[in-house]
Amino acid sequence: MIIAIDGPAASGKGTLARRIAAHFGFGYLDTGLLYRAVARDVAAAGGDLSDEQAAAAMARTLDPASLDDEALRGAKAGEAASMVARHPQVRQALLEYQRAFASRPPGAVLDGRDIGTVVCPDAAVKLFVTAAVEVRARRRFTELGAKDPGVRFEDVLEELRQRDARDMARADAPMRQADDAILLDTTDLDIEAAFETAVGLIKRKISQ
């Protein structure tokens, strides 16, 4: 069984996806890490993130074992990932790996921007997790502020707005809620409430 979880940055979808996968005993893939890793490799090779050919070449030779790199978790890595994710050739190069992961028994949970619309359009359950951008920015600010006291909320908010705009406006596989996805707004939910709500939605969908 495949559970697809999409949504914008800092909506809580990654944390939810990990917990949902553990709850049901399924594999978990943060597809955003794939794009972060591609951006990392392009930069390490001295390339330009706007160079589609260079980014696609890195995507085709990406080593999944390198996804454990802690550097991929930072805000800068997320911004860079959003830039390379605009390239159709990069998305195509990573599509096969994502679908192969999704097909592993007994099931898989994938989170990203286009899982329910492009990667796994036939997923048994699709969730679109979102929250007000100011709330998402506050969450990200709290997370980043613990590591960097100099981070400014206004900068985090603006970066999220720009990233949302890029993700929704890209020509290939833009971020959007699939027609058959269930909307989960976490604006007023803490992680425990969001998790319980998500599990309930998934169980109801499976039982239908």
Accessible surface in RSA format (square Angstrom, percent):
REM  Atomic radii and reference values for relative SASA: ProtOr
REM  Chains: A
REM  Algorithm: Lee & Richards
REM  Probe-radius: 1.40
REM  Slices: 20
REM RES _ NUM      All-atoms   Total-Side   Main-Chain    Non-polar    All polar
REM                ABS   REL    ABS   REL    ABS   REL    ABS   REL    ABS   REL
RES MET A   1    74.34  38.5  34.56  22.9  39.78  94.7  34.99  29.7  39.36  52.1
RES ILE A   2    42.29  24.1  40.62  30.3   1.68   4.0  40.62  29.2   1.68   4.6
RES ILE A   3     0.00   0.0   0.00   0.0   0.00   0.0   0.00   0.0   0.00   0.0
RES ALA A   4     0.14   0.1   0.03   0.0   0.11   0.3   0.03   0.0   0.11   0.3
RES ILE A   5     0.13   0.1   0.13   0.1   0.00   0.0   0.13   0.1   0.00   0.0
RES ASP A   6     5.34   3.7   5.34   5.3   0.00   0.0   1.01   2.4   4.33   4.3
RES GLY A   7     0.00   0.0   0.00   N/A   0.00   0.0   0.00   0.0   0.00   0.0
RES PRO A   8     6.10   4.4   5.92   5.4   0.18   0.7   6.10   5.0   0.00   0.0
RES ALA A   9     4.21   3.9   1.42   2.2   2.80   6.4   3.93   5.5   0.28   0.7
RES ALA A  10    20.04  18.4   1.82   2.8  18.22  41.5  14.04  19.8   6.00  15.9
RES SER A  11     0.36   0.3   0.00   0.0   0.36   0.8   0.00   0.0   0.36   0.5
RES GLY A  12    25.61  31.6   0.00   N/A  25.61  31.6  23.43  64.3   2.17   4.9
RES LYS A  13    17.01   8.3  16.54  10.1   0.47   1.1   2.54   2.3  14.47  15.4
RES GLY A  14    19.21  23.7   0.00   N/A  19.21  23.7  14.77  40.5   4.44   9.9
RES THR A  15    54.31  38.6  52.66  53.4   1.65   3.9  27.01  36.3  27.30  41.3
RES LEU A  16     0.71   0.4   0.71   0.5   0.00   0.0   0.71   0.5   0.00   0.0
RES ALA A  17     0.00   0.0   0.00   0.0   0.00   0.0   0.00   0.0   0.00   0.0
RES ARG A  18   106.52  44.7 100.22  51.1   6.30  15.0  47.72  65.2  58.81  35.6
RES ARG A  19    75.98  31.9  71.05  36.2   4.93  11.7  33.16  45.3  42.82  26.0
RES ILE A  20     0.00   0.0   0.00   0.0   0.00   0.0   0.00   0.0   0.00   0.0
RES ALA A  21     2.91   2.7   2.85   4.4   0.05   0.1   2.85   4.0   0.05   0.1
RES ALA A  22    82.10  75.5  51.35  79.2  30.76  70.0  62.19  87.6  19.92  52.8
RES HIS A  23    89.86  49.1  55.87  38.8  33.98  86.9  45.52  46.9  44.34  51.6
RES PHE A  24    51.17  25.6  27.01  16.7  24.16  62.9  33.05  20.0  18.12  51.9
RES GLY A  25    50.91  62.8   0.00   N/A  50.91  62.8  34.85  95.6  16.06  36.0
RES PHE A  26    35.08  17.6  19.85  12.3  15.23  39.6  21.31  12.9  13.78  39.4
RES GLY A  27    33.16  40.9   0.00   N/A  33.16  40.9  28.93  79.4   4.23   9.5
RES TYR A  28    55.40  25.9  32.63  18.6  22.77  59.2  32.63  24.5  22.77  28.1
RES LEU A  29    11.57   6.4  10.55   7.5   1.02   2.6  11.57   8.1   0.00   0.0
RES ASP A  30    26.86  18.8  24.29  24.2   2.57   6.1   2.36   5.5  24.50  24.4
RES THR A  31     4.08   2.9   4.08   4.1   0.00   0.0   0.02   0.0   4.06   6.1
RES GLY A  32    22.93  28.3   0.00   N/A  22.93  28.3  22.82  62.6   0.11   0.2
RES LEU A  33    14.67   8.2  14.55  10.4   0.11   0.3  14.55  10.2   0.11   0.3
RES LEU A  34     1.39   0.8   1.39   1.0   0.00   0.0   1.39   1.0   0.00   0.0
RES TYR A  35    14.60   6.8  14.60   8.3   0.00   0.0  13.03   9.8   1.57   1.9
RES ARG A  36    32.46  13.6  31.49  16.1   0.97   2.3   1.92   2.6  30.54  18.5
RES ALA A  37     0.00   0.0   0.00   0.0   0.00   0.0   0.00   0.0   0.00   0.0
RES VAL A  38     0.00   0.0   0.00   0.0   0.00   0.0   0.00   0.0   0.00   0.0
RES ALA A  39     2.06   1.9   1.02   1.6   1.05   2.4   1.34   1.9   0.72   1.9
RES ARG A  40    59.99  25.2  49.44  25.2  10.55  25.1  48.32  66.0  11.67   7.1
RES ASP A  41    34.69  24.3  31.99  31.8   2.70   6.4   9.62  22.6  25.07  25.0
RES VAL A  42     1.89   1.2   0.55   0.5   1.33   3.2   1.89   1.6   0.00   0.0
RES ALA A  43    63.75  58.6  45.10  69.6  18.65  42.4  48.03  67.6  15.72  41.7
RES ALA A  44    90.52  83.2  45.06  69.5  45.46 103.4  58.69  82.6  31.83  84.3
RES ALA A  45    70.36  64.7  28.04  43.3  42.33  96.3  41.09  57.9  29.27  77.5
RES GLY A  46    69.71  86.0   0.00   N/A  69.71  86.0  35.28  96.8  34.43  77.1
RES GLY A  47    36.46  45.0   0.00   N/A  36.46  45.0  19.66  53.9  16.81  37.6
RES ASP A  48    85.71  60.0  76.60  76.2   9.11  21.5  31.93  75.1  53.78  53.6
RES LEU A  49    31.79  17.7  29.60  21.2   2.19   5.5  29.60  20.8   2.19   5.9
RES SER A  50    65.75  55.6  48.48  64.7  17.26  39.8  32.67  69.6  33.07  46.3
RES ASP A  51    62.62  43.9  54.54  54.3   8.08  19.1  17.09  40.2  45.53  45.4
RES GLU A  52    46.97  27.0  42.85  32.4   4.13   9.8  11.32  21.9  35.66  29.1
RES GLN A  53   110.90  62.0 107.77  78.8   3.14   7.5  56.60 120.5  54.30  41.2
RES ALA A  54    33.23  30.6  23.40  36.1   9.83  22.4  32.22  45.4   1.01   2.7
RES ALA A  55     0.00   0.0   0.00   0.0   0.00   0.0   0.00   0.0   0.00   0.0
RES ALA A  56     0.00   0.0   0.00   0.0   0.00   0.0   0.00   0.0   0.00   0.0
RES ALA A  57    45.89  42.2  42.64  65.8   3.25   7.4  44.38  62.5   1.51   4.0
RES MET A  58    53.62  27.8  52.99  35.1   0.62   1.5  37.81  32.1  15.81  20.9
RES ALA A  59     5.60   5.1   0.00   0.0   5.60  12.7   0.00   0.0   5.60  14.8
RES ARG A  60   147.81  62.1 112.94  57.6  34.88  83.0  57.84  79.0  89.97  54.5
RES THR A  61   108.36  77.1  79.44  80.5  28.93  68.9  75.83 101.8  32.54  49.2
RES LEU A  62    25.63  14.3   6.56   4.7  19.07  47.9   7.91   5.6  17.73  47.7
RES ASP A  63    79.86  55.9  74.03  73.7   5.83  13.8  31.04  73.1  48.82  48.7
RES PRO A  64    61.61  44.9  53.75  49.0   7.86  28.6  54.00  44.6   7.61  47.3
RES ALA A  65    75.85  69.7  50.94  78.6  24.91  56.7  62.97  88.7  12.88  34.1
RES SER A  66    33.12  28.0  22.13  29.5  10.98  25.3  32.66  69.5   0.46   0.6
RES LEU A  67    17.04   9.5  15.26  10.9   1.77   4.5  15.26  10.7   1.77   4.8
RES ASP A  68   130.37  91.3 104.96 104.5  25.41  60.1  37.77  88.9  92.60  92.4
RES ASP A  69    51.37  36.0  38.36  38.2  13.01  30.8  21.02  49.5  30.36  30.3
RES GLU A  70   128.18  73.6 119.72  90.6   8.46  20.1  66.01 127.7  62.17  50.8
RES ALA A  71    72.54  66.7  47.72  73.6  24.82  56.5  60.99  85.9  11.54  30.6
RES LEU A  72     1.69   0.9   1.69   1.2   0.00   0.0   1.69   1.2   0.00   0.0
RES ARG A  73   106.91  44.9  91.77  46.8  15.14  36.0  32.10  43.9  74.80  45.3
RES GLY A  74    30.08  37.1   0.00   N/A  30.08  37.1  28.47  78.1   1.60   3.6
RES ALA A  75    26.65  24.5  17.80  27.5   8.85  20.1  20.69  29.1   5.96  15.8
RES LYS A  76   185.15  90.3 177.65 109.0   7.50  17.9 122.56 110.3  62.60  66.7
RES ALA A  77    18.53  17.0   9.28  14.3   9.25  21.0  16.49  23.2   2.04   5.4
RES GLY A  78     0.19   0.2   0.00   N/A   0.19   0.2   0.19   0.5   0.00   0.0
RES GLU A  79    43.23  24.8  43.19  32.7   0.04   0.1  27.20  52.6  16.03  13.1
RES ALA A  80    20.85  19.2  19.08  29.5   1.77   4.0  20.38  28.7   0.47   1.2
RES ALA A  81     4.47   4.1   4.32   6.7   0.14   0.3   4.47   6.3   0.00   0.0
RES SER A  82     3.83   3.2   0.18   0.2   3.65   8.4   3.67   7.8   0.16   0.2
RES MET A  83    64.12  33.2  64.12  42.4   0.00   0.0  42.18  35.9  21.95  29.1
RES VAL A  84     0.00   0.0   0.00   0.0   0.00   0.0   0.00   0.0   0.00   0.0
RES ALA A  85     6.41   5.9   6.41   9.9   0.00   0.0   6.41   9.0   0.00   0.0
RES ARG A  86    90.32  37.9  81.07  41.3   9.25  22.0  24.47  33.4  65.85  39.9
RES HIS A  87    19.02  10.4  18.97  13.2   0.05   0.1  11.79  12.2   7.23   8.4
RES PRO A  88    62.82  45.8  59.74  54.5   3.07  11.2  59.93  49.5   2.88  17.9
RES GLN A  89    67.55  37.8  62.58  45.7   4.97  11.8  30.80  65.6  36.75  27.9
RES VAL A  90     0.00   0.0   0.00   0.0   0.00   0.0   0.00   0.0   0.00   0.0
RES ARG A  91    13.68   5.7  11.10   5.7   2.58   6.1   8.50  11.6   5.18   3.1
RES GLN A  92   120.14  67.2 112.79  82.4   7.35  17.5  47.07 100.2  73.07  55.4
RES ALA A  93    27.32  25.1   0.40   0.6  26.92  61.2  10.86  15.3  16.46  43.6
RES LEU A  94     4.27   2.4   4.25   3.0   0.01   0.0   4.27   3.0   0.00   0.0
RES LEU A  95    22.09  12.3  22.09  15.8   0.00   0.0  22.09  15.5   0.00   0.0
RES GLU A  96   141.00  81.0 134.69 101.9   6.32  15.0  52.46 101.5  88.54  72.3
RES TYR A  97    61.29  28.6  55.27  31.4   6.02  15.7  47.64  35.8  13.65  16.8
RES GLN A  98     1.75   1.0   1.75   1.3   0.00   0.0   0.00   0.0   1.75   1.3
RES ARG A  99   107.53  45.1 101.77  51.9   5.75  13.7  40.92  55.9  66.61  40.4
RES ALA A 100    54.96  50.5  43.86  67.7  11.10  25.3  50.93  71.7   4.03  10.7
RES PHE A 101    18.56   9.3  18.39  11.4   0.17   0.4  18.39  11.1   0.17   0.5
RES ALA A 102     4.69   4.3   2.16   3.3   2.53   5.8   2.16   3.0   2.53   6.7
RES SER A 103    85.35  72.1  56.37  75.2  28.99  66.8  46.43  98.9  38.92  54.5
RES ARG A 104   121.56  51.0 117.75  60.0   3.81   9.1  46.46  63.5  75.10  45.5
RES PRO A 105   121.77  88.7  97.96  89.3  23.81  86.5 102.73  84.8  19.04 118.3
RES PRO A 106    96.31  70.2  76.71  69.9  19.59  71.2  82.41  68.0  13.90  86.4
RES GLY A 107     2.20   2.7   0.00   N/A   2.20   2.7   0.62   1.7   1.57   3.5
RES ALA A 108     0.51   0.5   0.51   0.8   0.00   0.0   0.51   0.7   0.00   0.0
RES VAL A 109     0.00   0.0   0.00   0.0   0.00   0.0   0.00   0.0   0.00   0.0
RES LEU A 110     0.00   0.0   0.00   0.0   0.00   0.0   0.00   0.0   0.00   0.0
RES ASP A 111     4.62   3.2   4.62   4.6   0.00   0.0   0.00   0.0   4.62   4.6
RES GLY A 112     3.06   3.8   0.00   N/A   3.06   3.8   3.06   8.4   0.00   0.0
RES ARG A 113    30.58  12.8  28.18  14.4   2.40   5.7  15.17  20.7  15.41   9.3
RES ASP A 114     6.20   4.3   6.20   6.2   0.00   0.0   0.00   0.0   6.20   6.2
RES ILE A 115     0.00   0.0   0.00   0.0   0.00   0.0   0.00   0.0   0.00   0.0
RES GLY A 116     1.22   1.5   0.00   N/A   1.22   1.5   0.26   0.7   0.96   2.2
RES THR A 117    28.06  20.0   4.32   4.4  23.73  56.6   7.72  10.4  20.34  30.8
RES VAL A 118    52.10  34.3  47.35  42.9   4.75  11.4  50.67  44.0   1.43   3.9
RES VAL A 119     3.46   2.3   1.00   0.9   2.46   5.9   1.00   0.9   2.46   6.7
RES CYS A 120     8.11   6.1   3.08   3.4   5.04  11.8   5.91  15.0   2.20   2.4
RES PRO A 121    62.34  45.4  53.58  48.8   8.76  31.8  53.58  44.2   8.76  54.5
RES ASP A 122   137.97  96.6 109.64 109.1  28.33  67.0  42.07  99.0  95.90  95.6
RES ALA A 123    11.92  11.0   0.00   0.0  11.92  27.1   0.39   0.5  11.53  30.6
RES ALA A 124    49.93  45.9  27.71  42.8  22.22  50.5  38.61  54.4  11.32  30.0
RES VAL A 125     0.70   0.5   0.25   0.2   0.45   1.1   0.70   0.6   0.00   0.0
RES LYS A 126    13.70   6.7  11.72   7.2   1.98   4.7   3.59   3.2  10.11  10.8
RES LEU A 127     1.23   0.7   0.08   0.1   1.15   2.9   0.08   0.1   1.15   3.1
RES PHE A 128    21.68  10.8  21.68  13.4   0.00   0.0  21.68  13.1   0.00   0.0
RES VAL A 129     0.00   0.0   0.00   0.0   0.00   0.0   0.00   0.0   0.00   0.0
RES THR A 130    30.33  21.6  30.33  30.7   0.00   0.0  16.38  22.0  13.94  21.1
RES ALA A 131     6.68   6.1   0.00   0.0   6.68  15.2   1.99   2.8   4.69  12.4
RES ALA A 132    43.34  39.9  29.51  45.5  13.83  31.5  41.66  58.7   1.68   4.4
RES VAL A 133    30.09  19.8  25.79  23.3   4.30  10.4  25.79  22.4   4.30  11.7
RES GLU A 134    85.38  49.0  83.21  62.9   2.17   5.2  45.97  88.9  39.41  32.2
RES VAL A 135    43.22  28.4  40.99  37.1   2.23   5.4  43.22  37.6   0.00   0.0
RES ARG A 136    10.78   4.5  10.78   5.5   0.00   0.0   0.00   0.0  10.78   6.5
RES ALA A 137     0.00   0.0   0.00   0.0   0.00   0.0   0.00   0.0   0.00   0.0
RES ARG A 138   120.75  50.7 120.75  61.6   0.00   0.0  51.27  70.1  69.48  42.1
RES ARG A 139    75.07  31.5  64.45  32.9  10.62  25.3  51.58  70.5  23.48  14.2
RES ARG A 140    38.23  16.1  37.47  19.1   0.76   1.8   6.89   9.4  31.34  19.0
RES PHE A 141    52.83  26.4  52.83  32.7   0.00   0.0  52.83  32.0   0.00   0.0
RES THR A 142    90.55  64.4  81.16  82.3   9.39  22.4  71.47  96.0  19.08  28.8
RES GLU A 143    88.94  51.1  77.18  58.4  11.76  28.0  38.06  73.6  50.87  41.5
RES LEU A 144    28.74  16.0  28.27  20.2   0.47   1.2  28.42  20.0   0.32   0.9
RES GLY A 145    23.34  28.8   0.00   N/A  23.34  28.8  12.47  34.2  10.87  24.3
RES ALA A 146    92.67  85.2  47.18  72.8  45.49 103.5  59.65  84.0  33.01  87.5
RES LYS A 147   149.73  73.0 115.08  70.6  34.65  82.5  91.84  82.7  57.89  61.7
RES ASP A 148    76.64  53.7  75.56  75.2   1.08   2.6  24.54  57.8  52.10  52.0
RES PRO A 149   129.18  94.1  96.91  88.3  32.27 117.3 103.21  85.2  25.97 161.4
RES GLY A 150    57.86  71.4   0.00   N/A  57.86  71.4  37.23 102.2  20.64  46.2
RES VAL A 151    33.28  21.9  18.45  16.7  14.83  35.7  25.22  21.9   8.06  21.9
RES ARG A 152   128.86  54.1 123.98  63.2   4.88  11.6  51.77  70.8  77.09  46.7
RES PHE A 153    40.04  20.0  38.08  23.6   1.95   5.1  38.08  23.1   1.95   5.6
RES GLU A 154   103.52  59.4  97.71  73.9   5.81  13.8  49.71  96.2  53.81  43.9
RES ASP A 155    63.09  44.2  60.15  59.9   2.94   7.0  19.66  46.3  43.44  43.3
RES VAL A 156     3.67   2.4   3.61   3.3   0.07   0.2   3.63   3.2   0.05   0.1
RES LEU A 157    23.28  13.0  23.28  16.7   0.00   0.0  23.28  16.3   0.00   0.0
RES GLU A 158    81.65  46.9  81.26  61.5   0.39   0.9  37.24  72.0  44.42  36.3
RES GLU A 159    71.11  40.8  71.02  53.7   0.09   0.2  20.73  40.1  50.39  41.1
RES LEU A 160     5.56   3.1   5.49   3.9   0.07   0.2   5.56   3.9   0.00   0.0
RES ARG A 161   109.35  45.9 101.87  51.9   7.48  17.8  38.40  52.5  70.94  43.0
RES GLN A 162    84.88  47.5  79.97  58.4   4.91  11.7  24.70  52.6  60.18  45.6
RES ARG A 163    19.83   8.3  19.83  10.1   0.00   0.0   0.83   1.1  19.00  11.5
RES ASP A 164    14.39  10.1  14.39  14.3   0.00   0.0   6.47  15.2   7.92   7.9
RES ALA A 165    54.61  50.2  48.76  75.2   5.85  13.3  53.61  75.5   1.00   2.6
RES ARG A 166    50.23  21.1  44.78  22.8   5.46  13.0  29.01  39.7  21.22  12.9
RES ASP A 167     3.83   2.7   3.70   3.7   0.13   0.3   0.13   0.3   3.70   3.7
RES MET A 168   108.43  56.2  91.20  60.4  17.23  41.0  55.98  47.6  52.45  69.5
RES ALA A 169    84.00  77.2  51.26  79.1  32.74  74.5  60.37  85.0  23.63  62.6
RES ARG A 170    15.09   6.3   2.12   1.1  12.98  30.9  10.04  13.7   5.05   3.1
RES ALA A 171   107.73  99.1  66.43 102.5  41.30  94.0  76.92 108.3  30.81  81.6
RES ASP A 172    47.14  33.0  44.28  44.1   2.86   6.8   5.07  11.9  42.07  42.0
RES ALA A 173    13.06  12.0   2.91   4.5  10.14  23.1   6.54   9.2   6.52  17.3
RES PRO A 174    43.44  31.7  42.17  38.4   1.27   4.6  42.17  34.8   1.27   7.9
RES MET A 175    12.15   6.3   6.79   4.5   5.36  12.8   6.79   5.8   5.36   7.1
RES ARG A 176   117.17  49.2 111.33  56.8   5.84  13.9  52.17  71.3  65.01  39.4
RES GLN A 177    67.58  37.8  53.80  39.3  13.77  32.8  16.95  36.1  50.62  38.4
RES ALA A 178     6.72   6.2   3.74   5.8   2.98   6.8   4.16   5.9   2.55   6.8
RES ASP A 179   143.52 100.5 103.20 102.7  40.32  95.4  42.10  99.1 101.42 101.1
RES ASP A 180    82.11  57.5  65.01  64.7  17.10  40.4  41.87  98.5  40.24  40.1
RES ALA A 181    14.95  13.7   2.84   4.4  12.11  27.5   2.88   4.1  12.06  32.0
RES ILE A 182    46.74  26.6  42.64  31.8   4.10   9.9  46.74  33.7   0.00   0.0
RES LEU A 183    96.94  54.0  74.55  53.3  22.40  56.3  74.55  52.4  22.40  60.3
RES LEU A 184     7.84   4.4   7.12   5.1   0.72   1.8   7.84   5.5   0.00   0.0
RES ASP A 185    74.02  51.8  59.54  59.3  14.48  34.2  23.44  55.2  50.57  50.4
RES THR A 186     3.71   2.6   3.71   3.8   0.00   0.0   3.71   5.0   0.00   0.0
RES THR A 187    39.63  28.2  27.23  27.6  12.40  29.6  25.15  33.8  14.48  21.9
RES ASP A 188   135.74  95.1 100.38  99.9  35.37  83.6  41.29  97.2  94.46  94.2
RES LEU A 189    54.96  30.6  44.02  31.5  10.94  27.5  46.53  32.7   8.43  22.7
RES ASP A 190    96.67  67.7  80.50  80.1  16.17  38.2  45.84 107.9  50.83  50.7
RES ILE A 191    66.89  38.1  58.54  43.6   8.35  20.1  61.46  44.3   5.43  14.7
RES GLU A 192    92.60  53.2  92.46  69.9   0.15   0.3  53.98 104.4  38.62  31.5
RES ALA A 193    38.94  35.8  29.91  46.2   9.03  20.5  37.60  53.0   1.34   3.6
RES ALA A 194     2.96   2.7   2.96   4.6   0.00   0.0   2.96   4.2   0.00   0.0
RES PHE A 195    17.68   8.8  17.68  10.9   0.00   0.0  17.68  10.7   0.00   0.0
RES GLU A 196   111.80  64.2 103.18  78.1   8.62  20.5  43.74  84.6  68.06  55.6
RES THR A 197    52.62  37.4  43.23  43.8   9.39  22.4  34.21  46.0  18.41  27.8
RES ALA A 198     0.00   0.0   0.00   0.0   0.00   0.0   0.00   0.0   0.00   0.0
RES VAL A 199     9.68   6.4   9.68   8.8   0.00   0.0   9.68   8.4   0.00   0.0
RES GLY A 200    20.71  25.5   0.00   N/A  20.71  25.5  19.92  54.7   0.79   1.8
RES LEU A 201    30.74  17.1  29.62  21.2   1.12   2.8  29.78  20.9   0.96   2.6
RES ILE A 202     0.00   0.0   0.00   0.0   0.00   0.0   0.00   0.0   0.00   0.0
RES LYS A 203   108.72  53.0 102.99  63.2   5.73  13.6  60.57  54.5  48.15  51.3
RES ARG A 204   141.21  59.3 139.00  70.9   2.21   5.3  67.26  91.9  73.95  44.8
RES LYS A 205    72.13  35.2  64.02  39.3   8.10  19.3  24.44  22.0  47.69  50.8
RES ILE A 206    80.86  46.0  56.06  41.8  24.81  59.8  62.90  45.3  17.96  48.7
RES SER A 207    93.96  79.4  54.20  72.3  39.76  91.6  48.74 103.8  45.23  63.4
RES GLN A 208   166.84  93.3 100.10  73.2  66.74 158.9  72.59 154.5  94.25  71.5
END  Absolute sums over single chains surface
CHAIN  1 A     9771.6       7706.7       2064.9       5561.5       4210.1
END  Absolute sums over all chains
TOTAL          9771.6       7706.7       2064.9       5561.5       4210.1
